[in-house]
Amino acid sequence: MKLILKNGTLIDGFTSEKRKCSIIIDNGIIEDIAPVETEISDGEIIDISGKIICPGFVDIHAHGDLEPLVTPDAESKILNGVTTEVCGNCGSSPFPIINHCPGYLREKADSLGVDINWTDANGFFSEVQKKKCSINRLFLLGHGRMRSAVRGNGSSKFGKKEIEEMCEITESAMQAGAWGLSTGLAYVPGFNAETDELIELCKVVASYDGIYSTHLRSEGDSVIEAVTEALEISRKSGVRLQLSHLKISRETNWHKLDKLKNLLFSASKEGINFGADWYPYQAWSANLDSILPDWVYEGGTTKLLSRLRDPKLRKKLAKYVIDATKRGMSWDKVIVGTVTMDEHRRFQGRSIAEIAEELSLSPEDTYFNLILAEGGRADGLITTMSKDVQYEIISWPFVSVCSDATARLFDEYSKKNHYHPRTFGTTSRFLKLVREENILPLTEAIKRLTSLPASQLGLKNRGIIKKGMVADIVVFDFETIKDTATFANPVSKPMGINYVFVNGVMTVKNSELCGAYCGKLLRKNYEA
């Protein structure tokens, strides 16, 4: 049925204008943008007086490998106005699978009831296309998954043969419709990759006009060197670069903000095609062991756990984390996230400092013991960022907003776990900060959620409201929009997002799901 969204205030995602108008949607496409006084009789009229109408939000840095096969509602995303998300970031994707399926992926598949019957991107995409979903999804090829598939998690330098094999896998994934390559250069096995290896892979991605999305080698002590490397990869390969969840971690590094700004603005003047993304929180989330030094991960999780059991190495690691507390990390700001063992559920949402006091142990022993008992699978939420630094970064014109989160449900399973609140509140929190703290003009803020990430990805018919574009649309109340997810209670629905349309179909009405599943798998160089 033709839909008429009448009397809203349009923010189109690419201009600085606000104007009252009516949007006409027909067959999934924006048929017209009409003045409010235009009489339109054929179609269902939805009065959105007093509301903002804008393009659907594009979450350019999201996660989820197997979850897209089992979460058709994608509730945490769609209720936040996200109509398109990009999965496969930080070097992690559910493909390729060569010779054997890695343990962590097999365990997750078993817990989710997923049959891993694919080996490559094309096979995985075929499985995704069989599933219904409320949002659109894009996928990147994970460099870490690919490197591990080619030769496990060893640290040796890849020779010409291995790099050529990875180039072939990259080309196959791009031909299947992947949108680019992602790296997690702070994680096993990504941190073993040398710059020349990444340049060669990115040359393949560039030949398909794809994107290189990188979790940098460092977001703290060596952040300048890490960004310099990423820019060099883009410069030498010609690939479009996306700097993932850009930040400066730990107080001792916050003074590097001006140097980072000068580096990036100089690269922009040079003509390097890059963007970055950002989330509106001062805490990041990853495996609880993520604050340990790189060498402890050599050989994978089994070796990590073995080293934590070794008294000599444990003493060395204790000194390392104690030194980290002197460089701006605090045990009362290292929060235990989701754990795997029921006996540890009582620790979720609590700091290492608090747990250590309860157990009458040092924070270091508490931390190591929990990692060991959880087999390296516990999550952590760690506050190391400055609000002032974060607000400066989002003011830079090439920075989009992302969640860095997997689509979840507002259900008992989610409440049993303890996720970062960005999972359930990123975009609504961002727009609340726009209203309450004036971190950006509203029209510019909408651009950071819509046309900027869409343009960086190369999405040609989404991200703006214009005649002939796909009708991915959000309607929200700027006076009431806000997140309710907190670090203490992360599984909580946002407020103020009234309607969401995906491919022209009403998917959210009055802030509730409609039971519509019109999202698509968007494959690059196919119809998107």
LOTORVEX-788531 format. One record per residue (C-alpha): residue in three letters; residue number from 0; x, y, z. Coordinates in pm, 1 decimal. Each point is the difference from the previous one (the first is absolute). Layout:
// residues N
resn/resi/xx/yy/zz
ALA/NUM/X/Y/Z .
...
***
This chain:
// residues 528
resn/resi/xx/yy/zz
MET/0/0.0/0.0/0.0 .
LYS/1/111.0/353.4/-73.4 .
LEU/2/94.0/185.4/320.3 .
ILE/3/-4.3/373.9/62.6 .
LEU/4/201.4/126.1/297.3 .
LYS/5/-171.5/335.2/45.3 .
ASN/6/104.3/323.8/172.6 .
GLY/7/340.9/-109.6/124.3 .
THR/8/316.1/211.0/20.3 .
LEU/9/240.9/-140.0/-256.6 .
ILE/10/372.9/-28.5/61.7 .
ASP/11/117.0/-162.1/-320.8 .
GLY/12/345.9/-117.1/113.5 .
PHE/13/208.3/201.3/-245.5 .
THR/14/-98.5/367.5/36.8 .
SER/15/-20.4/228.4/303.5 .
GLU/16/-365.3/79.9/-68.3 .
LYS/17/-308.9/-85.1/202.7 .
ARG/18/-335.8/27.4/-174.1 .
LYS/19/-358.1/-103.3/54.3 .
CYS/20/-119.9/-244.0/-262.0 .
SER/21/-170.9/-328.4/-74.3 .
ILE/22/187.8/-307.5/-121.4 .
ILE/23/-173.5/-233.7/-243.3 .
ILE/24/116.8/-362.6/0.4 .
ASP/25/-104.0/-245.8/-268.0 .
ASN/26/137.3/-346.1/-75.8 .
GLY/27/289.8/47.6/239.9 .
ILE/28/120.1/322.5/-161.8 .
ILE/29/-34.0/369.0/89.8 .
GLU/30/-242.3/101.7/-274.2 .
ASP/31/-12.3/367.9/87.7 .
ILE/32/64.6/269.3/259.2 .
ALA/33/-300.5/230.7/2.5 .
PRO/34/-76.8/332.5/170.2 .
VAL/35/-227.2/-48.5/302.8 .
GLU/36/-290.0/178.9/-168.1 .
THR/37/-6.7/-252.7/-286.4 .
GLU/38/-319.8/-204.1/1.3 .
ILE/39/75.9/-372.7/-24.0 .
SER/40/-289.3/-240.9/20.3 .
ASP/41/115.4/-335.3/-138.4 .
GLY/42/186.2/-192.1/270.5 .
GLU/43/22.6/-40.4/375.0 .
ILE/44/70.5/332.1/170.7 .
ILE/45/212.6/1.7/316.5 .
ASP/46/-0.1/335.1/177.7 .
ILE/47/345.4/67.7/142.4 .
SER/48/-53.6/361.6/101.5 .
GLY/49/265.7/121.8/241.6 .
LYS/50/236.8/-283.6/-90.0 .
ILE/51/331.7/-14.8/-185.8 .
ILE/52/12.8/-215.0/-311.5 .
CYS/53/344.0/-107.2/-120.6 .
PRO/54/180.3/-285.1/-178.1 .
GLY/55/37.9/-335.3/175.2 .
PHE/56/316.0/-18.6/208.1 .
VAL/57/299.9/-190.0/-139.2 .
ASP/58/203.2/-176.6/269.2 .
ILE/59/333.3/-14.0/-178.0 .
HIS/60/176.3/-195.0/274.2 .
ALA/61/-209.3/-284.3/139.3 .
HIS/62/68.9/-359.2/95.6 .
GLY/63/-164.7/-338.8/-28.3 .
ASP/64/130.8/-303.2/-184.2 .
LEU/65/-262.3/-269.7/55.2 .
GLU/66/-258.0/224.0/171.4 .
PRO/67/-141.7/126.6/-333.1 .
LEU/68/-119.3/-356.1/-61.8 .
VAL/69/-203.4/-16.0/322.2 .
THR/70/-108.3/356.7/88.7 .
PRO/71/-260.1/99.6/-261.6 .
ASP/72/-143.6/276.7/220.5 .
ALA/73/337.9/174.7/51.2 .
GLU/74/-190.0/182.3/272.2 .
SER/75/283.5/201.7/152.4 .
LYS/76/82.2/148.3/-339.5 .
ILE/77/-339.4/63.6/-157.5 .
LEU/78/-147.9/161.2/313.9 .
ASN/79/298.1/238.1/-9.5 .
GLY/80/-77.8/95.3/-359.8 .
VAL/81/276.7/-209.0/-159.3 .
THR/82/-123.5/-127.9/-335.9 .
THR/83/338.7/-121.8/-129.4 .
GLU/84/294.9/-146.6/190.1 .
VAL/85/348.7/-106.4/-106.2 .
CYS/86/115.8/-331.6/152.5 .
GLY/87/336.4/-173.5/-16.7 .
ASN/88/204.7/274.4/164.4 .
CYS/89/322.8/-18.7/201.9 .
GLY/90/135.2/-285.5/-211.6 .
SER/91/-276.5/-241.9/100.1 .
SER/92/-241.0/-157.4/-248.3 .
PRO/93/-167.6/-343.7/-27.5 .
PHE/94/195.1/-75.7/-317.4 .
PRO/95/225.2/-137.4/-140.0 .
ILE/96/11.8/-342.8/162.4 .
ILE/97/284.7/-213.7/-133.3 .
ASN/98/76.5/-355.1/118.0 .
HIS/99/-177.0/39.4/336.9 .
CYS/100/-235.8/231.3/183.7 .
PRO/101/168.2/194.4/284.6 .
GLY/102/-103.5/-98.5/351.5 .
TYR/103/-161.2/327.9/103.6 .
LEU/104/-216.2/7.3/-314.2 .
ARG/105/-99.5/-364.8/40.1 .
GLU/106/-95.8/57.3/365.3 .
LYS/107/-210.1/301.6/-93.0 .
ALA/108/-165.9/-191.1/-283.6 .
ASP/109/-94.1/-277.7/241.1 .
SER/110/-142.8/245.3/253.0 .
LEU/111/-202.5/181.6/-267.8 .
GLY/112/-111.8/-310.6/-184.3 .
VAL/113/175.6/101.6/-321.8 .
ASP/114/125.7/-256.5/-250.4 .
ILE/115/326.1/129.5/-147.3 .
ASN/116/-27.0/-144.4/-349.9 .
TRP/117/197.3/262.9/-191.7 .
THR/118/368.2/57.1/-65.1 .
ASP/119/11.8/336.9/-175.2 .
ALA/120/-178.0/336.2/-24.7 .
ASN/121/-233.6/-116.4/-273.8 .
GLY/122/-115.5/-297.9/205.0 .
PHE/123/-57.7/212.8/308.8 .
PHE/124/-191.5/263.6/-197.2 .
SER/125/-222.2/-273.4/-140.6 .
GLU/126/-89.6/-100.3/356.3 .
VAL/127/-69.0/362.4/101.8 .
GLN/128/-230.1/49.1/-297.7 .
LYS/129/-215.8/-290.2/119.5 .
LYS/130/-69.7/181.1/326.9 .
LYS/131/-244.7/280.6/63.5 .
CYS/132/118.9/319.3/168.1 .
SER/133/-137.6/338.3/103.1 .
ILE/134/308.9/192.6/-117.6 .
ASN/135/243.9/6.5/-290.9 .
ARG/136/343.5/-151.9/49.4 .
LEU/137/338.5/32.9/-169.0 .
PHE/138/302.9/-218.9/71.2 .
LEU/139/375.2/50.5/-3.5 .
LEU/140/260.0/-273.6/-33.9 .
GLY/141/184.8/-38.4/330.4 .
HIS/142/376.7/-1.3/-42.0 .
GLY/143/51.6/-181.8/332.1 .
ARG/144/-239.9/-280.0/-99.9 .
MET/145/170.4/-27.4/-339.8 .
ARG/146/354.0/1.0/142.5 .
SER/147/-93.1/-263.1/256.6 .
ALA/148/-160.4/-216.6/-269.5 .
VAL/149/316.1/16.7/-211.2 .
ARG/150/247.7/-78.9/277.4 .
GLY/151/-145.2/8.0/351.2 .
ASN/152/97.3/258.6/259.8 .
GLY/153/377.3/-23.3/-29.3 .
SER/154/220.0/306.3/1.5 .
SER/155/228.5/-76.3/-293.1 .
LYS/156/16.4/240.2/-288.4 .
PHE/157/-213.4/-98.6/-297.5 .
GLY/158/192.8/-67.4/-314.8 .
LYS/159/-96.4/59.7/-359.9 .
LYS/160/-197.5/-324.3/-25.3 .
GLU/161/-221.0/69.9/301.7 .
ILE/162/-62.0/359.6/-104.5 .
GLU/163/-97.4/-115.7/-348.8 .
GLU/164/-242.7/-249.9/155.3 .
MET/165/-156.4/275.8/208.5 .
CYS/166/-24.7/224.9/-305.2 .
GLU/167/-192.7/-275.4/-178.4 .
ILE/168/-235.8/-38.5/297.0 .
THR/169/-46.7/378.2/10.7 .
GLU/170/-81.2/13.2/-369.6 .
SER/171/-250.2/-284.1/37.6 .
ALA/172/-171.8/176.7/291.2 .
MET/173/-18.5/329.4/-189.7 .
GLN/174/-147.0/-177.7/-302.8 .
ALA/175/-260.1/-159.2/228.9 .
GLY/176/-109.4/342.4/123.0 .
ALA/177/212.8/83.1/305.1 .
TRP/178/44.6/375.3/42.6 .
GLY/179/363.8/-13.7/94.8 .
LEU/180/256.1/-124.3/248.6 .
SER/181/19.5/55.1/375.1 .
THR/182/295.4/-43.4/232.9 .
GLY/183/38.5/-37.3/374.3 .
LEU/184/365.1/91.0/32.6 .
ALA/185/-13.5/0.9/380.5 .
TYR/186/-119.5/-362.2/10.5 .
VAL/187/123.4/-349.1/-82.0 .
PRO/188/84.2/-75.0/-277.2 .
GLY/189/-32.7/343.5/-161.6 .
PHE/190/283.5/161.4/193.5 .
ASN/191/241.1/-243.7/-167.9 .
ALA/192/-66.3/154.0/-341.8 .
GLU/193/261.8/229.8/-144.6 .
THR/194/-89.3/317.3/-184.4 .
ASP/195/106.3/-135.0/-340.5 .
GLU/196/-240.7/-294.2/39.3 .
LEU/197/-288.9/240.5/63.4 .
ILE/198/94.0/219.6/-295.1 .
GLU/199/-14.3/-297.0/-237.3 .
LEU/200/-341.5/-108.2/128.4 .
CYS/201/-130.7/355.7/-19.0 .
LYS/202/108.3/27.2/-363.6 .
VAL/203/-247.8/-278.6/-73.7 .
VAL/204/-272.0/173.7/201.3 .
ALA/205/70.6/330.0/-178.3 .
SER/206/-39.9/-166.2/-339.9 .
TYR/207/-363.7/-68.5/100.5 .
ASP/208/-44.3/348.7/147.1 .
GLY/209/-29.4/-156.1/344.8 .
ILE/210/77.6/136.3/343.2 .
TYR/211/278.5/-81.3/245.6 .
SER/212/-134.3/24.2/356.8 .
THR/213/266.8/-29.1/266.3 .
HIS/214/10.2/-44.9/373.2 .
LEU/215/338.8/164.5/43.1 .
ARG/216/304.8/-167.1/153.0 .
SER/217/-21.0/248.9/284.3 .
GLU/218/-260.9/244.2/127.3 .
GLY/219/219.9/124.5/282.6 .
ASP/220/378.7/14.2/37.1 .
SER/221/69.4/-45.7/-373.5 .
VAL/222/-318.7/145.8/-146.9 .
ILE/223/185.2/248.5/-221.3 .
GLU/224/222.0/-272.1/-144.6 .
ALA/225/-302.3/-224.5/-52.5 .
VAL/226/-197.5/266.5/-188.5 .
THR/227/311.7/82.2/-204.3 .
GLU/228/22.8/-366.1/-103.9 .
ALA/229/-368.3/-8.7/-100.4 .
LEU/230/40.6/312.1/-211.9 .
GLU/231/309.0/-149.9/-164.1 .
ILE/232/-196.1/-314.4/-89.4 .
SER/233/-266.5/215.2/-162.9 .
ARG/234/256.1/217.0/-175.9 .
LYS/235/188.6/-294.3/-151.1 .
SER/236/-298.0/-219.9/-87.2 .
GLY/237/-253.6/263.3/-102.6 .
VAL/238/-263.0/-152.5/228.8 .
ARG/239/-267.4/203.9/178.4 .
LEU/240/89.8/-3.2/368.5 .
GLN/241/-228.0/-11.8/305.0 .
LEU/242/156.3/50.8/343.2 .
SER/243/-207.1/-207.3/240.0 .
HIS/244/-137.3/148.9/326.6 .
LEU/245/258.5/279.7/2.9 .
LYS/246/114.3/89.8/350.3 .
ILE/247/298.9/82.5/218.4 .
SER/248/20.8/-243.6/287.2 .
ARG/249/144.9/78.6/347.1 .
GLU/250/58.6/338.5/155.2 .
THR/251/374.3/-2.5/-63.5 .
ASN/252/-77.7/7.4/-374.5 .
TRP/253/-278.6/260.6/-15.2 .
HIS/254/255.1/274.2/-75.0 .
LYS/255/51.8/-163.4/-341.5 .
LEU/256/-335.5/134.3/-121.9 .
ASP/257/147.0/298.4/-187.6 .
LYS/258/261.1/-219.1/-167.7 .
LEU/259/-270.6/-246.3/-106.0 .
LYS/260/-214.2/280.4/-134.4 .
ASN/261/286.7/150.1/-198.5 .
LEU/262/91.0/-341.2/-142.0 .
LEU/263/-353.4/-70.3/-122.1 .
PHE/264/-75.2/347.0/-132.8 .
SER/265/330.4/-4.4/-189.1 .
ALA/266/-94.4/-338.1/-149.6 .
SER/267/-332.4/147.0/-107.5 .
LYS/268/173.2/290.7/-173.8 .
GLU/269/232.8/-250.8/-165.9 .
GLY/270/-305.8/-168.4/-152.4 .
ILE/271/8.4/-331.5/184.9 .
ASN/272/-351.9/-142.6/-5.4 .
PHE/273/-76.4/-86.6/361.5 .
GLY/274/-264.2/20.8/267.3 .
ALA/275/-28.4/-95.7/363.9 .
ASP/276/-270.8/-106.5/241.6 .
TRP/277/-71.6/69.4/368.1 .
TYR/278/-241.7/-89.2/277.4 .
PRO/279/-131.9/230.5/276.6 .
TYR/280/148.0/-176.5/303.2 .
GLN/281/325.0/24.7/194.7 .
ALA/282/21.7/-376.4/57.2 .
TRP/283/93.2/-255.9/-263.2 .
SER/284/-79.1/-369.9/4.9 .
ALA/285/194.8/-308.3/-102.4 .
ASN/286/125.4/-322.1/156.1 .
LEU/287/97.3/61.0/362.0 .
ASP/288/357.9/-98.1/-84.8 .
SER/289/32.8/277.8/-259.7 .
ILE/290/217.7/218.2/222.0 .
LEU/291/279.2/-260.6/3.2 .
PRO/292/311.0/42.2/-221.7 .
ASP/293/8.4/-143.9/-351.3 .
TRP/294/256.8/-271.0/71.9 .
VAL/295/-230.9/-180.9/241.2 .
TYR/296/-234.7/-91.6/-288.8 .
GLU/297/260.8/-172.2/-219.7 .
GLY/298/-141.2/-340.6/-91.7 .
GLY/299/-358.3/81.5/96.0 .
THR/300/-219.3/-37.8/306.7 .
THR/301/154.6/-327.9/118.1 .
LYS/302/343.7/162.0/18.4 .
LEU/303/-145.7/308.4/172.1 .
LEU/304/-147.5/-214.4/276.4 .
SER/305/319.4/-201.4/33.4 .
ARG/306/201.3/319.0/50.5 .
LEU/307/-238.9/120.6/268.8 .
ARG/308/63.3/-326.5/186.7 .
ASP/309/377.7/40.1/-19.5 .
PRO/310/114.3/169.1/327.1 .
LYS/311/288.4/186.8/-167.2 .
LEU/312/-206.8/130.4/-288.2 .
ARG/313/-289.4/81.9/229.1 .
LYS/314/230.4/215.8/210.2 .
LYS/315/120.2/175.1/-316.4 .
LEU/316/-360.3/58.2/-111.1 .
ALA/317/-94.1/129.7/344.1 .
LYS/318/272.0/263.2/-32.5 .
TYR/319/-133.5/88.9/-345.7 .
VAL/320/-356.7/59.2/117.4 .
ILE/321/118.7/186.6/311.0 .
ASP/322/199.2/227.7/-231.9 .
ALA/323/-314.6/41.0/-210.6 .
THR/324/-181.6/137.7/304.0 .
LYS/325/272.6/262.6/22.7 .
ARG/326/-61.8/93.5/-365.3 .
GLY/327/-367.9/75.9/47.5 .
MET/328/-179.1/-333.7/46.9 .
SER/329/-192.8/-48.4/322.7 .
TRP/330/-126.7/-330.2/145.0 .
ASP/331/-320.3/167.3/114.4 .
LYS/332/-67.8/79.0/-366.9 .
VAL/333/65.3/-351.5/-129.7 .
ILE/334/-348.9/-152.4/8.6 .
VAL/335/-74.6/-368.5/-52.4 .
GLY/336/-241.7/-44.6/-289.0 .
THR/337/-157.7/-322.0/-122.6 .
VAL/338/145.5/-319.3/147.8 .
THR/339/-53.8/-362.6/-96.8 .
MET/340/-18.4/-168.5/340.8 .
ASP/341/-306.5/26.7/220.6 .
GLU/342/208.7/28.5/316.4 .
HIS/343/151.1/320.6/-139.2 .
ARG/344/-331.5/167.6/-88.9 .
ARG/345/12.1/192.7/326.8 .
PHE/346/313.6/176.2/-128.1 .
GLN/347/-169.2/139.4/-312.4 .
GLY/348/-24.7/378.6/4.5 .
ARG/349/244.7/29.2/290.3 .
SER/350/354.8/136.1/-0.1 .
ILE/351/313.8/-205.3/51.7 .
ALA/352/77.2/224.2/300.3 .
GLU/353/-334.6/-83.5/161.8 .
ILE/354/28.7/-372.8/-71.8 .
ALA/355/358.4/-7.1/132.5 .
GLU/356/-114.4/154.3/327.0 .
GLU/357/-277.1/-258.0/33.9 .
LEU/358/243.1/-287.2/-66.2 .
SER/359/284.5/147.7/212.3 .
LEU/360/238.4/-23.2/-295.2 .
SER/361/212.5/250.6/-186.7 .
PRO/362/-167.1/151.5/-308.3 .
GLU/363/266.2/-166.0/-216.7 .
ASP/364/-65.5/-350.2/137.0 .
THR/365/-375.2/55.1/-19.6 .
TYR/366/36.6/102.7/-364.0 .
PHE/367/227.3/-290.9/-97.8 .
ASN/368/-207.8/-257.3/190.0 .
LEU/369/-320.1/108.4/-172.3 .
ILE/370/159.6/-16.4/-345.6 .
LEU/371/129.8/-350.1/77.4 .
ALA/372/-325.4/-128.6/144.5 .
GLU/373/-193.9/136.2/-298.7 .
GLY/374/243.5/-149.4/-251.2 .
GLY/375/70.3/345.4/-141.9 .
ARG/376/-366.3/49.3/-95.9 .
ALA/377/-111.2/268.2/250.1 .
ASP/378/-80.2/347.7/-131.9 .
GLY/379/113.2/328.2/149.7 .
LEU/380/-124.0/359.8/-5.9 .
ILE/381/294.6/230.2/54.8 .
THR/382/-11.0/378.6/45.0 .
THR/383/316.5/166.1/-131.6 .
MET/384/-131.2/286.0/-216.4 .
SER/385/-59.0/369.8/62.4 .
LYS/386/-337.3/158.5/-75.4 .
ASP/387/173.5/316.9/-121.4 .
VAL/388/223.1/-196.0/-237.4 .
GLN/389/-298.5/-200.0/-125.6 .
TYR/390/-203.1/313.9/-63.8 .
GLU/391/287.3/154.3/-194.0 .
ILE/392/32.5/-310.3/-220.0 .
ILE/393/-369.6/-3.4/-94.8 .
SER/394/30.4/363.9/-109.1 .
TRP/395/236.2/-103.5/-282.1 .
PRO/396/-194.5/-9.4/-328.8 .
PHE/397/105.8/-351.8/-105.8 .
VAL/398/-118.5/-179.4/316.7 .
SER/399/-319.8/-211.1/-4.8 .
VAL/400/-188.9/-148.2/294.7 .
CYS/401/11.0/-376.7/59.3 .
SER/402/-112.6/-244.4/268.4 .
ASP/403/289.7/-251.3/-11.4 .
ALA/404/-267.1/-247.9/114.2 .
THR/405/-188.7/-311.5/-102.2 .
ALA/406/-376.1/8.1/-59.6 .
ARG/407/-173.3/-132.6/310.9 .
LEU/408/-349.6/-47.0/136.5 .
PHE/409/-156.3/164.2/304.7 .
ASP/410/-64.1/-344.3/146.6 .
GLU/411/87.0/-216.4/299.6 .
TYR/412/308.7/-141.8/-171.2 .
SER/413/144.1/350.6/-44.0 .
LYS/414/-88.4/88.3/359.6 .
LYS/415/185.5/-310.5/117.6 .
ASN/416/315.7/138.5/-160.4 .
HIS/417/164.4/339.5/46.4 .
TYR/418/65.1/190.9/-320.6 .
HIS/419/137.5/347.3/-55.8 .
PRO/420/-294.8/246.3/-2.8 .
ARG/421/104.3/107.6/-350.6 .
THR/422/-167.1/-324.3/-109.5 .
PHE/423/-340.0/143.8/90.8 .
GLY/424/38.3/377.0/-12.4 .
THR/425/269.5/143.0/-228.1 .
THR/426/-199.2/210.0/-247.4 .
SER/427/-262.4/113.8/249.0 .
ARG/428/276.4/98.7/243.1 .
PHE/429/183.0/189.7/-272.3 .
LEU/430/-309.6/201.9/-93.8 .
LYS/431/-71.7/67.4/368.7 .
LEU/432/353.5/143.3/30.9 .
VAL/433/-64.0/212.4/-309.1 .
ARG/434/-308.1/143.5/171.0 .
GLU/435/136.9/36.0/353.3 .
GLU/436/369.3/73.8/-54.0 .
ASN/437/-1.3/149.8/-352.3 .
ILE/438/286.3/-219.3/-113.3 .
LEU/439/-106.8/56.6/-364.2 .
PRO/440/-278.7/181.4/-186.4 .
LEU/441/-289.8/-241.4/-52.7 .
THR/442/27.6/2.1/-380.3 .
GLU/443/370.6/-84.1/26.3 .
ALA/444/-71.9/-271.5/256.4 .
ILE/445/-247.4/-164.3/-237.1 .
LYS/446/262.0/7.4/-273.8 .
ARG/447/241.5/-192.5/229.1 .
LEU/448/-265.4/-271.3/37.2 .
THR/449/-108.0/-19.1/-363.7 .
SER/450/160.5/143.4/-312.0 .
LEU/451/356.4/11.2/134.3 .
PRO/452/25.7/-375.0/77.1 .
ALA/453/-205.8/-86.5/-310.0 .
SER/454/235.6/202.1/-218.6 .
GLN/455/311.0/-152.0/156.4 .
LEU/456/-137.1/-347.8/-67.6 .
GLY/457/-105.9/85.5/-352.6 .
LEU/458/-373.9/-52.1/62.3 .
LYS/459/-145.3/195.9/-288.7 .
ASN/460/-375.7/-10.5/64.5 .
ARG/461/-19.8/23.2/379.7 .
GLY/462/106.6/246.5/265.8 .
ILE/463/-188.4/304.6/-127.3 .
ILE/464/-363.5/93.4/-53.6 .
LYS/465/-43.5/91.1/-361.5 .
LYS/466/-240.9/-92.9/-275.9 .
GLY/467/87.6/-342.2/-141.5 .
MET/468/199.9/-118.2/303.9 .
VAL/469/-85.8/-314.2/193.7 .
ALA/470/-243.9/84.8/279.8 .
ASP/471/207.4/-84.1/306.5 .
ILE/472/-145.0/263.1/233.0 .
VAL/473/-9.2/92.9/369.6 .
VAL/474/-256.6/222.4/172.3 .
PHE/475/91.0/124.2/348.9 .
ASP/476/-88.3/261.1/260.1 .
PHE/477/306.8/214.2/59.0 .
GLU/478/-135.6/130.0/329.2 .
THR/479/-33.7/-344.0/157.5 .
ILE/480/250.3/-226.9/-172.8 .
LYS/481/242.5/-156.9/245.3 .
ASP/482/165.9/-322.5/104.2 .
THR/483/-101.3/-178.7/317.4 .
ALA/484/274.2/-266.2/-13.0 .
THR/485/260.9/49.4/272.6 .
PHE/486/310.3/-185.8/112.7 .
ALA/487/-197.6/-129.9/297.7 .
ASN/488/-307.7/-88.0/-206.8 .
PRO/489/100.5/-27.5/-367.3 .
VAL/490/-302.6/-193.5/-131.8 .
SER/491/-245.5/288.8/-20.6 .
LYS/492/-190.0/141.5/-297.5 .
PRO/493/60.7/347.7/-142.5 .
MET/494/-267.1/268.2/-6.2 .
GLY/495/-114.9/246.7/-263.9 .
ILE/496/38.7/-198.6/-323.7 .
ASN/497/-356.9/-22.7/-128.8 .
TYR/498/14.6/-167.2/-341.9 .
VAL/499/260.6/-187.1/-201.0 .
PHE/500/-45.9/-102.9/-364.4 .
VAL/501/228.9/-254.2/-163.2 .
ASN/502/-13.2/-27.2/-378.5 .
GLY/503/-324.5/197.1/15.8 .
VAL/504/-173.5/-230.7/248.6 .
MET/505/-106.0/116.1/345.9 .
THR/506/211.7/-206.8/237.5 .
VAL/507/-39.6/204.8/319.8 .
LYS/508/-324.2/176.9/95.6 .
ASN/509/-40.4/198.2/321.3 .
SER/510/339.9/-125.8/114.1 .
GLU/511/-98.8/-367.0/-30.0 .
LEU/512/81.8/-268.2/-258.5 .
CYS/513/-266.6/-63.6/-263.7 .
GLY/514/111.2/-353.6/-87.8 .
ALA/515/127.2/106.5/-341.7 .
TYR/516/312.6/-166.6/-137.5 .
CYS/517/91.6/194.4/-313.3 .
GLY/518/370.8/43.1/61.7 .
LYS/519/240.2/-119.1/-268.2 .
LEU/520/346.6/-142.3/-26.9 .
LEU/521/176.5/271.6/-197.8 .
ARG/522/275.7/-147.5/-213.1 .
LYS/523/247.8/241.8/-150.8 .
ASN/524/-22.1/41.7/-375.6 .
TYR/525/-340.0/-169.0/7.2 .
GLU/526/-322.8/198.0/27.4 .
ALA/527/17.2/176.0/338.8 .
***
